[in-house]
Amino acid sequence: MSNLKLSCQEANHVCDKNQYKEASFWEKVKLNIHLIYCKACRKYSMRNGKLSKVIQSSKVEVLDTTAKDKMKTAFEKELAKHQ
């Protein structure tokens, strides 16, 4: 039975791995057993799941590195003018 026990820290790590589909079958089993008796980790797991869903459903667009570099250069030029 001790093989099936996880500490809260281990459970949170497995929860994070599970979020990215990297947890093994046995890690998932151990996590679910831990979640049965640990309210704090259940709460962490639920919040982690909600966060994952929000991030996956978001339509966030990011700048590519070229655009970021151009913006940084322009900002530094303008900043130098005012110093």
GICORVEN-V445007 format. One line per field, one symbol per residue. ss: DSSP state (H for helix, E for strand, C for the rest). burial: 1 if it has 16 or more other ideal C-beta (glycine too) atoms within 10 Angstrom, else 0. A space follows every 50 residues. Layout:
ss: ???
burial: ???
//
This chain:
ss: CHHHCCCHHHHHHHHHHHHCCCCCHHHHHHHHHHHHHCHHHHHHHHHHHH HHHHHHHCCCCCCCHHHHHHHHHHHHHHHHHCC
burial: 00000100001101100100001000100110011001001001100100 000000000000000000000000000000000
//
